[in-house]
Amino acid sequence: MAKRVKAKKLTHKTTVRIKPTVPFAFDYTLHKPDHFTSGDNRWEPGVRWQTWAWKGKALGLKFQNKGTIANPLIALSIFSVKALSKSFFDSLVKEVEYRYNLNLDLKDFYKKFSKDKVLGPAIKKLRGMRPGHPSSLYEYLIIGIVLQNASVRRSIQMFQTLLEHYGTLLEFNGRKLWCFWEPGGLKNVDEQALRALKVGYRAKSIKKIDEQFTNGLDEEKLRKQDRAIQMQELLKLYGVGPATVWYLLFDVFHHWDFFNHVSPWEQKIYSKLFFGRDPEKPVSVKKLLKHFERYGEYKQLAVHYIWEDLWWRRKKGEYIPWLEKEIRT
């Protein structure tokens, strides 16, 4: 049974304007149909509501599209309990720009691959899309843990339960959404209490990750290091192996040129998308990785475009029989 809590009302609103680099596609950047649904955000065309834990504050953010692909403009409304300093807002906007890649220059990528037989059509449809993820490294790792060896439905249940017990329910702009706890928020929670929430063996991983961040892991400092050091430090995190590092380097640290892992599920989908192969008889991972080399320094970005195009087609109502077969419910 869900824990009954009173929502914290965020009545103070500050709106700032952000101009992403051109071209910019608001919906394709701010909403990713392949991400599993959770209680910390809502999206509808042209608007996204998102909770955000930042520097000890639980905030509500509302992103609104006020521009076009060729002349982009985002109105970002920040909801808080009370007025906050300009320096706080400046640091928050900088973080939003980083996580959603709002300053990414796509011109060279488009110039090189707009006429590619497979990638070109996706670029045309999704022009201006950025890879984007609203989570901090800590949040991304916790979400990754609940996704381990579980159906999407089960993962959503576990994540929602964790939010309801350790997060903060916020009310802003007519919405009620849960906000993630900050690193160290589970300091006084023992592993058995986590297990009682039916997250199974994941309780140990969640507790260990929280401890490692409490003991000083600094994401912002790690962003400034080169990829080799980032990999080295990430592999020190409990439960993080080479496969997890691959996802982190793309989603959290924005490396577009590193591609060394394909999960069995992705292997099936990539085999269909790039080779027209029956997903049940997939192309070898070695062959897939060799194929992606054609995209050079943009291999991760290129595959992201193909992947997102598939999920947006489904989102817009196209029925794709082979994909439906592969989706776990």
Backbone torsions as a table, in degrees:
resi	resn	phi	psi	omega
1	MET	NA	136.4	-178.2
2	ALA	-63.7	141.6	177.5
3	LYS	-71.5	128.1	-179.0
4	ARG	-83.9	120.2	179.6
5	VAL	-136.6	156.8	177.3
6	LYS	-92.0	132.3	-178.7
7	ALA	-69.8	140.8	173.9
8	LYS	-82.1	121.6	-176.5
9	LYS	-85.6	126.4	178.8
10	LEU	-103.0	100.5	-171.8
11	THR	-101.3	-11.9	-179.8
12	HIS	-93.7	127.9	-176.0
13	LYS	-123.9	132.3	174.2
14	THR	-129.6	131.7	-179.3
15	THR	-115.1	130.4	177.3
16	VAL	-121.6	157.1	179.7
17	ARG	-107.9	135.2	178.9
18	ILE	-124.4	130.4	177.5
19	LYS	-109.6	101.5	177.2
20	PRO	-68.1	163.7	174.2
21	THR	-66.5	155.7	-178.2
22	VAL	-93.1	141.2	-6.5
23	PRO	-82.8	158.9	-179.1
24	PHE	-141.9	125.6	177.5
25	ALA	-106.4	109.8	-174.0
26	PHE	-59.3	-59.2	-173.5
27	ASP	-65.6	-40.4	-178.9
28	TYR	-67.3	-23.6	178.3
29	THR	-89.0	-44.1	-173.4
30	LEU	-83.4	-13.7	179.6
31	HIS	-132.8	128.7	178.6
32	LYS	-119.2	105.5	-175.1
33	PRO	-60.4	-20.5	-179.2
34	ASP	-83.1	-12.6	178.1
35	HIS	-74.4	140.2	-178.3
36	PHE	-72.3	144.4	-175.9
37	THR	-71.3	146.4	179.8
38	SER	-147.1	171.6	-174.4
39	GLY	-86.4	13.9	-176.6
40	ASP	-107.2	5.4	179.6
41	ASN	-156.1	161.4	172.3
42	ARG	-141.2	147.8	178.8
43	TRP	-137.4	142.9	166.1
44	GLU	-145.7	157.9	-175.0
45	PRO	-48.9	123.4	177.7
46	GLY	86.4	-4.8	-178.4
47	VAL	-144.0	139.0	171.6
48	ARG	-136.0	131.8	172.8
49	TRP	-104.8	132.3	-175.5
50	GLN	-147.0	132.7	171.9
51	THR	-83.1	157.5	-173.3
52	TRP	-153.4	117.1	175.0
53	ALA	-88.7	119.7	-175.1
54	TRP	-145.3	119.0	175.6
55	LYS	50.7	47.1	176.1
56	GLY	82.7	3.0	-179.4
57	LYS	-114.8	138.6	173.5
58	ALA	-97.0	114.5	-171.7
59	LEU	-116.8	157.7	170.4
60	GLY	-113.3	129.2	179.4
61	LEU	-115.7	140.9	173.8
62	LYS	-126.6	115.7	177.7
63	PHE	-96.8	130.6	177.1
64	GLN	-127.8	135.5	178.1
65	ASN	-80.5	116.8	-178.9
66	LYS	-118.6	11.2	-177.7
67	GLY	-135.7	-156.9	179.2
68	THR	-128.8	174.8	178.7
69	ILE	-60.6	-39.5	-177.9
70	ALA	-84.7	-19.1	-179.8
71	ASN	-140.0	70.2	-170.9
72	PRO	-74.5	148.8	175.2
73	LEU	-156.6	130.3	177.3
74	ILE	-114.2	130.3	169.6
75	ALA	-95.9	115.6	179.9
76	LEU	-107.7	110.7	177.0
77	SER	-95.8	128.6	-176.8
78	ILE	-112.3	119.0	-177.6
79	PHE	-104.5	131.4	-178.0
80	SER	-143.1	170.9	179.1
81	VAL	-69.8	-38.3	-179.4
82	LYS	-145.9	174.1	-179.6
83	ALA	-62.3	143.1	-179.5
84	LEU	-122.1	162.5	-174.6
85	SER	-74.1	159.9	177.1
86	LYS	-62.0	-39.0	-179.8
87	SER	-64.3	-34.9	176.8
88	PHE	-63.9	-48.6	179.8
89	PHE	-62.3	-40.0	-179.9
90	ASP	-61.5	-42.6	-179.8
91	SER	-68.4	-36.3	178.7
92	LEU	-66.4	-45.7	179.7
93	VAL	-61.8	-40.8	178.0
94	LYS	-60.3	-40.1	179.7
95	GLU	-68.8	-41.2	177.0
96	VAL	-60.6	-44.2	178.9
97	GLU	-61.5	-38.3	179.8
98	TYR	-68.3	-51.8	-173.2
99	ARG	-65.0	-33.0	179.8
100	TYR	-99.0	8.3	177.0
101	ASN	53.3	43.4	-175.0
102	LEU	-70.9	-15.9	179.1
103	ASN	-106.7	15.1	-178.7
104	LEU	-69.0	132.9	176.7
105	ASP	-94.7	112.8	-176.3
106	LEU	-96.9	-2.3	-170.7
107	LYS	-58.4	-46.4	-177.9
108	ASP	-66.2	-40.8	177.5
109	PHE	-58.7	-46.6	180.0
110	TYR	-66.7	-40.2	-179.4
111	LYS	-60.5	-40.0	-176.7
112	LYS	-77.4	-31.3	-168.6
113	PHE	-125.9	5.8	-179.4
114	SER	-63.0	-23.4	-179.8
115	LYS	-102.2	6.1	177.0
116	ASP	-64.8	136.2	-174.5
117	LYS	-57.4	-41.6	-177.9
118	VAL	-91.0	-45.8	-174.1
119	LEU	-79.5	-33.3	-176.4
120	GLY	-52.4	-50.7	179.7
121	PRO	-59.7	-36.1	178.8
122	ALA	-68.1	-41.2	177.7
123	ILE	-61.2	-42.5	-179.4
124	LYS	-61.8	-42.8	-177.8
125	LYS	-74.5	-37.4	-172.7
126	LEU	-106.9	21.0	-174.6
127	ARG	-48.9	126.4	-179.6
128	GLY	96.1	-3.4	179.6
129	MET	-72.1	138.7	173.6
130	ARG	-113.6	149.6	165.1
131	PRO	-63.9	136.7	-179.2
132	GLY	-152.3	140.9	178.9
133	HIS	-147.1	126.1	-175.5
134	PRO	-78.2	-6.0	-171.8
135	SER	-88.5	146.7	168.7
136	SER	-73.6	170.8	177.1
137	LEU	-57.3	-45.4	179.9
138	TYR	-59.4	-49.4	-179.0
139	GLU	-63.1	-41.0	-179.9
140	TYR	-60.3	-42.4	-179.6
141	LEU	-66.0	-41.2	178.5
142	ILE	-63.4	-44.4	178.1
143	ILE	-61.6	-42.2	178.9
144	GLY	-60.4	-36.5	179.6
145	ILE	-65.4	-42.9	-178.5
146	VAL	-73.3	-16.1	176.8
147	LEU	-84.1	-12.0	-176.2
148	GLN	-65.5	126.4	171.3
149	ASN	48.9	43.4	179.8
150	ALA	-145.3	152.6	174.7
151	SER	-68.0	161.0	178.6
152	VAL	-57.9	-43.6	-179.4
153	ARG	-59.6	-45.0	-179.7
154	ARG	-66.1	-40.1	179.1
155	SER	-62.1	-43.1	178.5
156	ILE	-60.3	-42.8	179.6
157	GLN	-60.6	-46.2	-178.7
158	MET	-64.3	-45.0	-178.7
159	PHE	-64.4	-42.7	179.4
160	GLN	-61.8	-41.0	179.3
161	THR	-63.5	-42.0	178.1
162	LEU	-63.5	-43.1	178.2
163	LEU	-61.1	-42.6	-176.2
164	GLU	-68.9	-23.9	-179.6
165	HIS	-95.9	-33.2	-173.1
166	TYR	-123.2	-9.5	177.4
167	GLY	-89.0	-171.0	179.6
168	THR	-125.6	127.4	177.8
169	LEU	-82.0	121.2	-177.7
170	LEU	-111.6	145.4	175.2
171	GLU	-122.0	120.2	179.8
172	PHE	-156.9	143.8	177.5
173	ASN	51.3	38.3	177.6
174	GLY	75.8	12.1	-178.7
175	ARG	-121.4	149.9	171.5
176	LYS	-120.3	117.1	-177.9
177	LEU	-137.5	150.2	179.3
178	TRP	-84.8	142.1	177.4
179	CYS	-111.3	136.2	178.7
180	PHE	-58.9	148.3	169.8
181	TRP	-76.8	159.4	-179.6
182	GLU	-89.1	161.8	177.9
183	PRO	-51.4	134.6	-176.5
184	GLY	92.5	-4.8	-178.2
185	GLY	-67.6	-12.9	180.0
186	LEU	-107.9	16.1	-176.8
187	LYS	-54.1	-40.7	-176.9
188	ASN	-98.9	16.2	178.6
189	VAL	-106.6	123.6	179.8
190	ASP	-87.1	164.9	-175.7
191	GLU	-59.7	-36.1	-178.5
192	GLN	-64.9	-36.2	177.9
193	ALA	-64.1	-37.7	177.2
194	LEU	-68.1	-41.1	178.9
195	ARG	-62.2	-32.4	179.4
196	ALA	-63.8	-18.7	178.4
197	LEU	-87.3	8.0	175.3
198	LYS	64.3	42.1	173.2
199	VAL	-99.5	0.6	174.8
200	GLY	63.7	-142.7	-177.5
201	TYR	-60.9	-17.9	-178.7
202	ARG	-64.4	-20.8	-179.3
203	ALA	-55.8	-43.1	-179.2
204	LYS	-63.7	-43.8	-179.8
205	SER	-63.6	-43.6	-179.7
206	ILE	-61.3	-45.2	-179.2
207	LYS	-64.9	-43.6	-179.1
208	LYS	-64.3	-43.1	179.1
209	ILE	-62.2	-44.0	179.4
210	ASP	-60.1	-39.8	179.7
211	GLU	-65.3	-41.8	-178.2
212	GLN	-65.0	-37.0	177.1
213	PHE	-72.5	-35.5	177.5
214	THR	-62.0	-32.3	-176.8
215	ASN	-86.2	13.0	167.3
216	GLY	114.7	9.3	177.1
217	LEU	-66.7	125.8	-174.4
218	ASP	-115.2	107.0	-177.6
219	GLU	-62.4	-42.8	-176.6
220	GLU	-62.6	-39.4	177.3
221	LYS	-67.1	-39.9	-178.6
222	LEU	-64.7	-32.4	177.9
223	ARG	-60.0	-28.8	-175.3
224	LYS	-84.3	-6.9	-179.8
225	GLN	-85.6	164.6	177.1
226	ASP	-77.6	170.4	-172.5
227	ARG	-61.0	-38.6	-178.6
228	ALA	-61.1	-43.3	179.5
229	ILE	-69.4	-40.0	177.5
230	GLN	-58.2	-46.3	179.2
231	MET	-60.9	-44.1	-179.6
232	GLN	-59.4	-45.6	-178.3
233	GLU	-71.5	-38.1	-179.9
234	LEU	-65.6	-36.1	-179.7
235	LEU	-70.1	-12.5	175.8
236	LYS	-79.6	-15.6	-178.5
237	LEU	-73.7	141.8	-176.4
238	TYR	-61.4	127.2	175.8
239	GLY	80.5	1.5	-179.4
240	VAL	-95.6	118.7	178.0
241	GLY	-114.0	-175.8	-178.7
242	PRO	-55.0	-36.9	-179.4
243	ALA	-65.4	-43.3	179.3
244	THR	-66.0	-39.7	-180.0
245	VAL	-58.6	-39.1	180.0
246	TRP	-57.3	-46.8	178.8
247	TYR	-64.9	-41.5	-178.2
248	LEU	-64.3	-41.0	-178.3
249	LEU	-63.3	-30.8	178.6
250	PHE	-83.7	-59.4	-172.1
251	ASP	-71.0	-38.1	-174.0
252	VAL	-99.9	-36.5	-174.9
253	PHE	-109.9	-0.3	167.9
254	HIS	61.0	46.0	171.8
255	HIS	-95.2	117.8	-176.4
256	TRP	-91.6	-10.6	-171.2
257	ASP	-104.9	0.3	-174.0
258	PHE	-106.2	118.7	-177.8
259	PHE	-145.4	102.4	-178.8
260	ASN	-135.4	12.5	-177.9
261	HIS	-144.6	138.7	173.4
262	VAL	-137.0	119.8	179.0
263	SER	-71.6	160.0	179.2
264	PRO	-55.8	-38.2	-179.5
265	TRP	-68.3	-44.8	178.3
266	GLU	-65.8	-34.8	178.4
267	GLN	-56.9	-42.7	179.2
268	LYS	-63.4	-45.5	-176.3
269	ILE	-70.3	-43.6	178.0
270	TYR	-62.0	-37.0	179.9
271	SER	-61.2	-38.8	178.3
272	LYS	-72.1	-44.9	-174.9
273	LEU	-68.7	-42.6	-173.1
274	PHE	-97.1	-22.9	-176.9
275	PHE	-125.2	-2.8	-178.4
276	GLY	64.9	22.7	-175.9
277	ARG	-86.4	145.3	174.1
278	ASP	-56.6	123.6	-178.4
279	PRO	-56.0	-25.2	179.8
280	GLU	-80.0	-9.4	176.2
281	LYS	-128.7	63.7	-170.9
282	PRO	-69.2	157.4	172.1
283	VAL	-68.7	149.4	-179.6
284	SER	-64.0	151.5	178.5
285	VAL	-60.3	-39.5	179.3
286	LYS	-58.7	-42.8	-179.6
287	LYS	-69.1	-38.2	178.3
288	LEU	-62.5	-48.8	-178.1
289	LEU	-62.4	-38.1	177.2
290	LYS	-65.0	-38.3	179.2
291	HIS	-63.1	-40.0	-177.4
292	PHE	-69.2	-17.2	179.6
293	GLU	-59.9	-24.0	-179.5
294	ARG	-61.2	-20.2	-179.4
295	TYR	-92.2	4.3	171.7
296	GLY	49.5	-127.6	-175.9
297	GLU	-68.3	-8.0	-178.9
298	TYR	-113.1	19.9	-172.0
299	LYS	-59.3	-40.3	179.2
300	GLN	-67.4	-41.6	-179.2
301	LEU	-65.8	-40.3	-180.0
302	ALA	-62.1	-47.7	-179.1
303	VAL	-67.0	-33.7	176.7
304	HIS	-60.4	-41.6	179.1
305	TYR	-63.2	-44.4	179.3
306	ILE	-64.0	-43.1	-179.0
307	TRP	-63.6	-49.3	-178.1
308	GLU	-66.8	-34.1	176.8
309	ASP	-58.9	-42.3	178.9
310	LEU	-60.3	-47.2	-176.2
311	TRP	-73.1	-30.5	175.5
312	TRP	-70.8	-34.8	175.2
313	ARG	-59.4	-44.5	177.9
314	ARG	-64.8	-42.1	-179.7
315	LYS	-59.9	-35.6	-177.9
316	LYS	-85.0	7.5	171.9
317	GLY	104.7	-0.9	179.1
318	GLU	-73.1	130.9	178.6
319	TYR	-90.7	119.3	-177.6
320	ILE	-118.2	92.4	-171.7
321	PRO	-50.7	-46.3	-176.0
322	TRP	-66.2	-32.7	179.2
323	LEU	-71.5	-43.1	179.5
324	GLU	-57.7	-33.9	179.2
325	LYS	-65.9	-31.7	-175.9
326	GLU	-86.9	-18.0	-177.0
327	ILE	-76.1	125.1	177.4
328	ARG	-84.7	134.1	179.4
329	THR	-114.6	NA	NA
